[in-house]
Amino acid sequence: MDEINNALKLLESEEFGIVLRAKGIVDSVDGDWIYFDYIPSGIDIRRGNSDIIGKLCVIGSGINQDKIKELFNV
């Protein structure tokens, strides 16, 4: 969860574009799933029920898709 929190904080950098919202579901090393929501004024990270695959959605302007993929290991 700390790794996701640190990645979400990096979204404030202009190298990723202007990120207005990001949300996703990723699997963790312990088998649980981590759900997250990001807006510039806050981050929400929580554990949830299992899902079949991870998901990531980033909304904004001038989004650098390659940098986002690199950040989230997609």
N, C-alpha and C positions, 0 to 999 in steps of 0.2 A: 504494500500500500504506500510505503514511503517513496518507492521508485515512481509510482504513478503520480503522486503528489508533486514530486520534483519535476517530472515531465510536464505536468499541467502548468506549473509556475513558469516554465520556459516559454510557453505559448505567448507570453507577454512581450517577448522579443520580436522585433520587426523582421527578423530573418525568416519567420514562419508566415508572414503576412499579418493582416489585421484580423485577429480571431475574435469573433463576437460570441461564439458558442461552440462547445465541443462536448460530446457525450459518447460513452462507449461501454463495452463489456469485454473484459479480458480475463483469461484464466490465470490463476496464481500458481506458485510453485507447490502449494499445499493441497491443490485439487479443488479449492473453492473458486468462485468467480468474483471478480471485483467490478462493480458498477461505478461509473463516475460521470459527473456533470461539471462543466466549467463555464463560467461567464467571467468577464474581467473583474467583477466585484466579489467573486467567491468561487470556492471549490467545494464540491460535495463528493466524498468517496465512501462507499459502503460495500459490504459483502452481500452476495445474493445467491439464489438457487442456481444450479448448474444450467448452462445453455449448451447448445450444440457447437457453435462457433463463436469466436470473438467478433465484435462489431465496433466500428469507429466512425463517427460523423463529425466533421469540422465545418463550421459555417463562418464566413467572413469575406474579406475582400483581399485580392492579391495573394491568395493562399499558395504557399510553396509546397505542393504535394510531395515532392521528393524529400524535403526536410521533415515533413510530418510523418511520412512512412519510416524514415530513419529514426526519428524520435521514439516511435511506438513499435519499432521492430516489425513492421508489416512487410 
